[in-house]
Amino acid sequence: MERVGTLEVKAWCMAEVDIFRDLSKAEMDAMGAAAPMKTFAAGELLYSPHNPIEALFILKRGRVRVFRVSPDGKALTTALITSGTIFGEMVLLGQRMYDNFAEAMEETVVCVMSRADVHRFLLSDPRIAARIAENLGKRLAEMERRLSDSFFKSVPQRVASTLHTLAGQQRRHVLTPRGQVVAITHEQIAELAGTSRETATKVLGDFAERGMIRLGRGRITILDSNGLTVQAGER
């Protein structure tokens, strides 16, 4: 884990994050000074049950997978965090992440705010506190949906749903003349869909044969978004 940033960019973590949208520059500067930036390499854990961190993370670049591991070793993804999102272990906000792992899916930059500064800057501001409550409500609904999918959806449906979610979460879609590019590996798809890499590769190959996606090294191009949505059982 490495710390990055300079005095000139301390407020960078606050910029373009929805819950801070109407803060003044002075307010953003003060919050930025209290939330140092750190970068994590792909595959590196931001926190785990063995290394709990009571802090709030603000994700500025990259993607983070939050997951739990069952006693028999099976991993269940409970959230896929994208840029502009807050997450972490913070009892003050009603989040209990001590039994979760958070893993960087690619090189990831976050800003980290301590418990005291969360209380000082976030919970004391009614605007931000209300938005945080809304954010946590959406996170809970997403976790419930993922738990339901793991029990009731087939592997092809889960893979299709994962691709659909990834495409929808991208703020800046990477487009080609024939589709939307999602930077993802087969192993990462498998982890997010709760299956083996071999099974995920087989399902993705089937989707490619049916013209819904095109496979590339470290990326998948979505050619038929509607077909993928239907396959996911979301229509």
KEMI-799076 format. One line per 8 residues: number of its first residue (from 0); their letters; for each residue x, y, z of C-alpha. Coordinates in nm, 2 decimals, m for minus. Each point is the difference from the previous one (the first is absolute). Layout:
% residues N
NUM> a> X Y Z | ...
% end
This chain:
% residues 235
0> mervgtle> 0.00 0.00 0.00 | 0.14 0.34 m0.10 | m0.10 0.35 0.09 | m0.03 0.24 m0.30 | m0.09 0.36 m0.05 | 0.12 0.36 0.06 | m0.14 0.31 0.17 | m0.14 0.12 m0.33
8> vkawcmae> m0.22 m0.31 m0.04 | m0.12 m0.07 0.35 | m0.36 0.08 m0.09 | 0.02 m0.23 m0.30 | m0.18 m0.28 0.20 | m0.30 0.22 0.06 | m0.04 0.13 m0.35 | m0.27 m0.18 m0.21
16> vdifrdls> m0.12 m0.21 0.30 | m0.38 0.04 0.00 | m0.04 0.04 0.38 | 0.23 0.30 0.00 | m0.15 0.17 m0.30 | m0.10 0.33 0.16 | 0.29 0.05 0.23 | 0.20 0.32 m0.04
24> kaemdamg> 0.37 m0.01 m0.10 | 0.10 0.08 0.35 | m0.20 m0.28 0.14 | 0.14 m0.24 m0.26 | 0.35 0.11 0.08 | m0.05 m0.06 0.37 | m0.14 m0.34 m0.06 | 0.27 m0.09 m0.25
32> aaapmktf> 0.27 0.09 0.26 | m0.16 m0.25 0.24 | m0.02 m0.29 m0.26 | 0.35 m0.10 m0.13 | 0.01 m0.18 m0.33 | 0.13 m0.35 m0.03 | 0.05 m0.23 m0.29 | m0.04 m0.38 m0.01
40> aagellys> 0.12 m0.24 m0.27 | m0.23 m0.25 m0.17 | m0.07 m0.29 0.23 | 0.10 0.19 0.32 | m0.23 0.00 0.30 | m0.12 0.33 0.13 | m0.12 m0.17 0.32 | m0.09 m0.35 0.12
48> phnpieal> m0.13 m0.17 0.31 | 0.37 m0.06 0.09 | 0.09 0.37 m0.06 | m0.32 0.20 0.09 | 0.02 0.38 m0.05 | m0.26 0.22 0.15 | 0.00 0.27 m0.27 | m0.21 0.13 m0.28
56> filkrgrv> 0.14 m0.05 m0.35 | m0.08 0.24 m0.29 | 0.07 m0.18 m0.33 | 0.14 0.24 m0.26 | 0.15 m0.24 m0.26 | m0.03 m0.37 m0.07 | m0.25 m0.27 0.12 | m0.02 m0.18 0.33
64> rvfrvspd> m0.17 m0.34 0.07 | m0.14 m0.05 0.35 | m0.06 m0.36 0.09 | m0.04 m0.25 0.28 | 0.14 m0.35 0.03 | m0.21 m0.29 0.13 | 0.14 m0.26 0.24 | 0.04 m0.24 m0.29
72> gkalttal> 0.21 0.26 m0.19 | m0.26 0.12 m0.25 | 0.02 0.38 m0.07 | m0.32 0.20 m0.05 | 0.03 0.35 m0.15 | m0.23 0.24 0.19 | 0.09 0.32 m0.18 | 0.19 0.14 m0.30
80> itsgtifg> 0.13 0.35 0.08 | 0.06 0.24 m0.28 | 0.15 0.36 0.00 | m0.18 0.26 0.19 | m0.13 m0.24 0.26 | 0.06 m0.01 0.38 | 0.05 m0.33 0.19 | 0.18 m0.15 0.29
88> emvllgqr> m0.03 m0.11 0.37 | m0.17 0.29 0.18 | m0.23 m0.08 0.29 | m0.11 0.36 0.02 | m0.16 m0.04 m0.34 | m0.16 m0.33 0.07 | 0.24 m0.20 m0.20 | 0.15 m0.32 0.14
96> mydnfaea> 0.27 m0.12 m0.24 | 0.22 m0.19 0.25 | m0.09 m0.34 m0.16 | 0.07 0.12 m0.35 | 0.29 0.03 m0.24 | 0.05 0.29 m0.23 | 0.22 m0.07 m0.30 | 0.13 0.24 m0.27
104> meetvvcv> m0.10 m0.15 m0.34 | 0.24 0.24 m0.18 | 0.24 0.27 0.11 | m0.22 0.20 0.24 | 0.02 0.34 0.16 | m0.19 0.07 0.32 | m0.02 0.28 0.26 | m0.02 m0.12 0.36
112> msradvhr> m0.19 0.18 0.27 | 0.03 m0.08 0.37 | m0.29 m0.06 0.24 | 0.05 0.34 0.16 | 0.01 0.19 m0.33 | m0.31 m0.19 m0.13 | m0.18 0.14 0.31 | 0.15 0.34 m0.04
120> fllsdpri> m0.05 0.05 m0.38 | m0.28 m0.24 m0.11 | m0.24 m0.08 0.28 | m0.01 0.36 0.12 | m0.12 0.12 m0.34 | m0.38 m0.09 m0.05 | 0.05 0.01 m0.38 | 0.27 m0.25 m0.01
128> aariaenl> m0.14 m0.22 0.28 | m0.33 m0.04 m0.19 | 0.18 m0.10 m0.32 | 0.22 m0.25 0.19 | m0.32 m0.16 0.14 | m0.14 m0.02 m0.35 | 0.33 m0.15 m0.13 | 0.00 m0.27 0.28
136> gkrlaeme> m0.36 m0.09 m0.08 | 0.09 m0.06 m0.36 | 0.30 m0.21 0.10 | m0.22 m0.21 0.22 | m0.25 m0.06 m0.28 | 0.29 m0.09 m0.23 | 0.13 m0.25 0.25 | m0.34 m0.16 0.04
144> rrlsdsff> m0.03 m0.03 m0.38 | 0.34 m0.17 m0.02 | m0.09 m0.24 0.27 | m0.33 m0.08 m0.17 | 0.17 m0.05 m0.34 | 0.25 m0.24 0.16 | m0.29 m0.23 0.10 | m0.25 0.04 m0.28
152> ksvpqrva> 0.19 0.09 m0.32 | 0.20 m0.24 m0.22 | 0.36 0.06 m0.07 | m0.07 0.14 m0.36 | m0.25 0.24 0.16 | 0.25 0.11 0.26 | 0.27 0.06 m0.26 | m0.23 0.20 m0.22
160> stlhtlag> m0.12 0.20 0.30 | 0.36 0.07 0.10 | 0.08 0.13 m0.34 | m0.32 0.21 m0.01 | 0.09 0.15 0.34 | 0.36 0.08 m0.10 | m0.11 0.17 m0.32 | m0.27 0.21 0.18
168> qqrrhvlt> 0.24 0.11 0.28 | 0.26 0.14 m0.24 | m0.01 0.38 0.01 | 0.21 0.04 m0.31 | m0.10 m0.28 m0.23 | 0.28 m0.12 m0.22 | m0.16 m0.04 m0.34 | 0.10 m0.15 m0.33
176> prgqvvai> m0.19 0.02 m0.32 | m0.18 m0.32 0.10 | m0.05 0.00 0.37 | 0.10 0.09 0.35 | 0.33 m0.12 0.14 | 0.02 m0.13 0.36 | 0.35 m0.05 0.14 | m0.03 m0.34 0.18
184> theqiael> 0.17 m0.34 0.00 | m0.16 m0.34 m0.01 | 0.12 m0.06 0.36 | m0.15 0.32 0.12 | m0.33 m0.08 m0.17 | 0.00 m0.34 0.18 | 0.07 0.16 0.34 | m0.28 0.26 m0.05
192> agtsreta> m0.25 m0.27 m0.12 | 0.09 m0.25 0.26 | 0.12 m0.28 m0.23 | 0.33 m0.16 m0.12 | 0.22 0.16 m0.26 | m0.05 m0.30 m0.23 | m0.38 0.03 0.02 | 0.01 0.37 m0.05
200> tkvlgdfa> 0.22 m0.04 m0.31 | m0.25 m0.26 m0.14 | m0.30 0.23 0.05 | 0.19 0.30 m0.15 | 0.09 m0.21 m0.30 | m0.37 m0.09 m0.05 | m0.10 0.37 0.03 | 0.27 0.08 m0.26
208> ergmirlg> m0.13 m0.27 m0.24 | m0.35 0.15 0.03 | 0.13 0.34 m0.09 | m0.07 0.17 0.33 | 0.36 0.08 0.09 | 0.35 m0.01 m0.16 | 0.29 m0.13 0.21 | 0.34 0.17 0.02
216> rgritild> 0.30 m0.02 0.22 | m0.10 0.16 0.33 | m0.32 0.14 m0.14 | m0.34 m0.09 m0.12 | m0.19 0.20 m0.26 | m0.38 0.00 0.04 | m0.16 m0.02 m0.34 | m0.36 m0.08 0.09
224> sngltvqa> m0.10 0.18 0.33 | m0.37 m0.09 m0.03 | 0.08 m0.37 m0.06 | 0.23 0.00 0.30 | m0.27 0.16 0.22 | m0.25 m0.27 m0.11 | 0.26 m0.27 0.07 | 0.05 0.14 0.35
232> ger> m0.37 m0.04 0.07 | m0.05 0.37 0.05 | m0.28 0.04 m0.26
% end
